[in-house]
Amino acid sequence: MSFLELFLIAVGLAMDAFAVSVCKGLSMPRLNWKHAVVIGLYFGLFQAGMPVLGYFLGSSFAGQIEALDHWIAFALLAVIGGNMILESRKEDVQPNASVSLKVMLPLAIATSIDALAVGVTFGILQAELVLSVSLIGIVTFLLSLAGVKLGNCFGAKYKSRAELAGGLILVLLGLKILLEHMGVLAF
């Protein structure tokens, strides 16, 4: 995978965390940078850690499914991206300003499940693990900080657009992988 592809995957994966960060920023009467950094760290660390787990799962059975790996990568990215697109259309729940472990841990896990599946794809495609997870973690951290700031300044109007954009990016990358392996595209 190229750096651009990894970067686009990182941005796509970070959109869930960005959207939740916008909600967290909405719930703050005034911007609290310490809370913003805590939010960014939760999301960035979980988004970076989950692909590591998925990578080892994908690597362990890559040899048995080599003939189907491009279809699996496409299916995983399409399902994850499709789910993000559907989520972008749902009604919002009331945001909670707390950054306690009890509040942030479930949010960090929920927003990083898709990263676990992408990690499986990385394992199948033998992507560079350290670069991939570092990029995902850093991009998620930075976009989470931006999300808190945007949410605090502008409100919820960007949340659904961020989820929609992230979903589209993942679906299109999955389609690109499929078409490359079928010989239709050559990037």
TORKOL-4160 file (C-alpha; in steps of 0.2 Angstrom, whole numbers, padded with zeros to 4 digits, m for minus):
187
<pt num="1" X="0000" Y="0000" Z="0000"/>
<pt num="2" X="0006" Y="0017" Z="m0004"/>
<pt num="3" X="0008" Y="0031" Z="0009"/>
<pt num="4" X="m0007" Y="0040" Z="0001"/>
<pt num="5" X="m0018" Y="0025" Z="0003"/>
<pt num="6" X="m0013" Y="0023" Z="0021"/>
<pt num="7" X="m0016" Y="0041" Z="0024"/>
<pt num="8" X="m0033" Y="0040" Z="0016"/>
<pt num="9" X="m0037" Y="0025" Z="0027"/>
<pt num="10" X="m0031" Y="0034" Z="0042"/>
<pt num="11" X="m0043" Y="0049" Z="0038"/>
<pt num="12" X="m0057" Y="0037" Z="0034"/>
<pt num="13" X="m0055" Y="0028" Z="0051"/>
<pt num="14" X="m0053" Y="0044" Z="0061"/>
<pt num="15" X="m0070" Y="0051" Z="0055"/>
<pt num="16" X="m0080" Y="0041" Z="0068"/>
<pt num="17" X="m0068" Y="0048" Z="0082"/>
<pt num="18" X="m0069" Y="0065" Z="0074"/>
<pt num="19" X="m0088" Y="0065" Z="0074"/>
<pt num="20" X="m0089" Y="0059" Z="0092"/>
<pt num="21" X="m0076" Y="0073" Z="0096"/>
<pt num="22" X="m0087" Y="0086" Z="0088"/>
<pt num="23" X="m0101" Y="0080" Z="0100"/>
<pt num="24" X="m0089" Y="0081" Z="0115"/>
<pt num="25" X="m0084" Y="0099" Z="0110"/>
<pt num="26" X="m0103" Y="0103" Z="0109"/>
<pt num="27" X="m0105" Y="0098" Z="0126"/>
<pt num="28" X="m0092" Y="0109" Z="0133"/>
<pt num="29" X="m0098" Y="0126" Z="0139"/>
<pt num="30" X="m0080" Y="0133" Z="0134"/>
<pt num="31" X="m0066" Y="0124" Z="0126"/>
<pt num="32" X="m0055" Y="0114" Z="0138"/>
<pt num="33" X="m0038" Y="0109" Z="0129"/>
<pt num="34" X="m0034" Y="0097" Z="0143"/>
<pt num="35" X="m0050" Y="0087" Z="0140"/>
<pt num="36" X="m0047" Y="0089" Z="0121"/>
<pt num="37" X="m0030" Y="0081" Z="0123"/>
<pt num="38" X="m0037" Y="0067" Z="0134"/>
<pt num="39" X="m0051" Y="0064" Z="0120"/>
<pt num="40" X="m0038" Y="0064" Z="0107"/>
<pt num="41" X="m0027" Y="0051" Z="0116"/>
<pt num="42" X="m0041" Y="0039" Z="0119"/>
<pt num="43" X="m0046" Y="0039" Z="0101"/>
<pt num="44" X="m0029" Y="0040" Z="0094"/>
<pt num="45" X="m0022" Y="0025" Z="0105"/>
<pt num="46" X="m0037" Y="0014" Z="0102"/>
<pt num="47" X="m0037" Y="0018" Z="0083"/>
<pt num="48" X="m0019" Y="0013" Z="0083"/>
<pt num="49" X="m0020" Y="m0002" Z="0094"/>
<pt num="50" X="m0035" Y="m0011" Z="0086"/>
<pt num="51" X="m0026" Y="m0013" Z="0069"/>
<pt num="52" X="m0012" Y="m0022" Z="0077"/>
<pt num="53" X="m0024" Y="m0035" Z="0084"/>
<pt num="54" X="m0032" Y="m0036" Z="0067"/>
<pt num="55" X="m0016" Y="m0037" Z="0058"/>
<pt num="56" X="m0010" Y="m0052" Z="0068"/>
<pt num="57" X="m0027" Y="m0061" Z="0065"/>
<pt num="58" X="m0026" Y="m0057" Z="0046"/>
<pt num="59" X="m0008" Y="m0062" Z="0045"/>
<pt num="60" X="m0011" Y="m0079" Z="0053"/>
<pt num="61" X="m0023" Y="m0085" Z="0040"/>
<pt num="62" X="m0017" Y="m0075" Z="0025"/>
<pt num="63" X="m0010" Y="m0090" Z="0016"/>
<pt num="64" X="m0026" Y="m0100" Z="0017"/>
<pt num="65" X="m0036" Y="m0086" Z="0009"/>
<pt num="66" X="m0024" Y="m0079" Z="m0003"/>
<pt num="67" X="m0035" Y="m0082" Z="m0018"/>
<pt num="68" X="m0049" Y="m0072" Z="m0010"/>
<pt num="69" X="m0039" Y="m0059" Z="0000"/>
<pt num="70" X="m0044" Y="m0044" Z="m0012"/>
<pt num="71" X="m0063" Y="m0049" Z="m0010"/>
<pt num="72" X="m0061" Y="m0050" Z="0009"/>
<pt num="73" X="m0052" Y="m0033" Z="0010"/>
<pt num="74" X="m0066" Y="m0026" Z="m0002"/>
<pt num="75" X="m0080" Y="m0033" Z="0009"/>
<pt num="76" X="m0073" Y="m0027" Z="0025"/>
<pt num="77" X="m0069" Y="m0009" Z="0019"/>
<pt num="78" X="m0086" Y="m0009" Z="0010"/>
<pt num="79" X="m0096" Y="m0015" Z="0026"/>
<pt num="80" X="m0087" Y="m0003" Z="0037"/>
<pt num="81" X="m0088" Y="0012" Z="0026"/>
<pt num="82" X="m0107" Y="0008" Z="0022"/>
<pt num="83" X="m0110" Y="0007" Z="0041"/>
<pt num="84" X="m0102" Y="0024" Z="0043"/>
<pt num="85" X="m0113" Y="0031" Z="0029"/>
<pt num="86" X="m0129" Y="0024" Z="0037"/>
<pt num="87" X="m0123" Y="0031" Z="0054"/>
<pt num="88" X="m0121" Y="0048" Z="0046"/>
<pt num="89" X="m0140" Y="0048" Z="0043"/>
<pt num="90" X="m0146" Y="0044" Z="0061"/>
<pt num="91" X="m0152" Y="0056" Z="0073"/>
<pt num="92" X="m0140" Y="0062" Z="0086"/>
<pt num="93" X="m0140" Y="0058" Z="0105"/>
<pt num="94" X="m0137" Y="0071" Z="0118"/>
<pt num="95" X="m0118" Y="0073" Z="0120"/>
<pt num="96" X="m0109" Y="0071" Z="0137"/>
<pt num="97" X="m0095" Y="0082" Z="0142"/>
<pt num="98" X="m0086" Y="0070" Z="0154"/>
<pt num="99" X="m0069" Y="0063" Z="0149"/>
<pt num="100" X="m0069" Y="0049" Z="0163"/>
<pt num="101" X="m0063" Y="0032" Z="0159"/>
<pt num="102" X="m0081" Y="0026" Z="0161"/>
<pt num="103" X="m0087" Y="0037" Z="0147"/>
<pt num="104" X="m0072" Y="0037" Z="0136"/>
<pt num="105" X="m0067" Y="0019" Z="0136"/>
<pt num="106" X="m0084" Y="0013" Z="0128"/>
<pt num="107" X="m0083" Y="0027" Z="0115"/>
<pt num="108" X="m0065" Y="0023" Z="0111"/>
<pt num="109" X="m0069" Y="0005" Z="0108"/>
<pt num="110" X="m0084" Y="0008" Z="0098"/>
<pt num="111" X="m0076" Y="0020" Z="0086"/>
<pt num="112" X="m0061" Y="0009" Z="0084"/>
<pt num="113" X="m0069" Y="m0008" Z="0080"/>
<pt num="114" X="m0068" Y="m0003" Z="0061"/>
<pt num="115" X="m0050" Y="m0001" Z="0064"/>
<pt num="116" X="m0049" Y="m0019" Z="0070"/>
<pt num="117" X="m0056" Y="m0025" Z="0053"/>
<pt num="118" X="m0045" Y="m0014" Z="0043"/>
<pt num="119" X="m0030" Y="m0022" Z="0053"/>
<pt num="120" X="m0036" Y="m0039" Z="0047"/>
<pt num="121" X="m0035" Y="m0031" Z="0029"/>
<pt num="122" X="m0018" Y="m0025" Z="0033"/>
<pt num="123" X="m0012" Y="m0042" Z="0038"/>
<pt num="124" X="m0020" Y="m0050" Z="0022"/>
<pt num="125" X="m0011" Y="m0037" Z="0011"/>
<pt num="126" X="0005" Y="m0037" Z="0021"/>
<pt num="127" X="0005" Y="m0019" Z="0024"/>
<pt num="128" X="0019" Y="m0010" Z="0034"/>
<pt num="129" X="0012" Y="m0012" Z="0051"/>
<pt num="130" X="0022" Y="0002" Z="0061"/>
<pt num="131" X="0019" Y="0015" Z="0048"/>
<pt num="132" X="0001" Y="0011" Z="0046"/>
<pt num="133" X="m0004" Y="0011" Z="0065"/>
<pt num="134" X="0007" Y="0026" Z="0068"/>
<pt num="135" X="m0002" Y="0036" Z="0054"/>
<pt num="136" X="m0019" Y="0030" Z="0060"/>
<pt num="137" X="m0015" Y="0035" Z="0078"/>
<pt num="138" X="m0008" Y="0052" Z="0074"/>
<pt num="139" X="m0021" Y="0057" Z="0061"/>
<pt num="140" X="m0035" Y="0051" Z="0073"/>
<pt num="141" X="m0027" Y="0061" Z="0088"/>
<pt num="142" X="m0026" Y="0077" Z="0077"/>
<pt num="143" X="m0043" Y="0075" Z="0070"/>
<pt num="144" X="m0050" Y="0072" Z="0087"/>
<pt num="145" X="m0043" Y="0088" Z="0093"/>
<pt num="146" X="m0050" Y="0097" Z="0078"/>
<pt num="147" X="m0067" Y="0089" Z="0081"/>
<pt num="148" X="m0067" Y="0095" Z="0099"/>
<pt num="149" X="m0063" Y="0113" Z="0094"/>
<pt num="150" X="m0075" Y="0113" Z="0079"/>
<pt num="151" X="m0089" Y="0106" Z="0090"/>
<pt num="152" X="m0086" Y="0119" Z="0103"/>
<pt num="153" X="m0086" Y="0133" Z="0090"/>
<pt num="154" X="m0098" Y="0128" Z="0077"/>
<pt num="155" X="m0110" Y="0114" Z="0083"/>
<pt num="156" X="m0116" Y="0098" Z="0077"/>
<pt num="157" X="m0118" Y="0102" Z="0058"/>
<pt num="158" X="m0101" Y="0094" Z="0053"/>
<pt num="159" X="m0104" Y="0077" Z="0063"/>
<pt num="160" X="m0114" Y="0068" Z="0049"/>
<pt num="161" X="m0104" Y="0075" Z="0035"/>
<pt num="162" X="m0088" Y="0069" Z="0043"/>
<pt num="163" X="m0095" Y="0051" Z="0045"/>
<pt num="164" X="m0102" Y="0052" Z="0027"/>
<pt num="165" X="m0085" Y="0057" Z="0020"/>
<pt num="166" X="m0076" Y="0044" Z="0030"/>
<pt num="167" X="m0088" Y="0030" Z="0025"/>
<pt num="168" X="m0086" Y="0035" Z="0006"/>
<pt num="169" X="m0067" Y="0035" Z="0008"/>
<pt num="170" X="m0066" Y="0017" Z="0015"/>
<pt num="171" X="m0079" Y="0010" Z="0002"/>
<pt num="172" X="m0069" Y="0018" Z="m0012"/>
<pt num="173" X="m0052" Y="0011" Z="m0006"/>
<pt num="174" X="m0060" Y="m0006" Z="m0004"/>
<pt num="175" X="m0066" Y="m0005" Z="m0022"/>
<pt num="176" X="m0049" Y="0001" Z="m0028"/>
<pt num="177" X="m0041" Y="m0014" Z="m0020"/>
<pt num="178" X="m0053" Y="m0026" Z="m0028"/>
<pt num="179" X="m0051" Y="m0018" Z="m0045"/>
<pt num="180" X="m0032" Y="m0019" Z="m0044"/>
<pt num="181" X="m0032" Y="m0037" Z="m0039"/>
<pt num="182" X="m0044" Y="m0041" Z="m0054"/>
<pt num="183" X="m0032" Y="m0032" Z="m0066"/>
<pt num="184" X="m0045" Y="m0018" Z="m0070"/>
<pt num="185" X="m0034" Y="m0004" Z="m0062"/>
<pt num="186" X="m0016" Y="m0002" Z="m0061"/>
<pt num="187" X="m0010" Y="0011" Z="m0049"/>
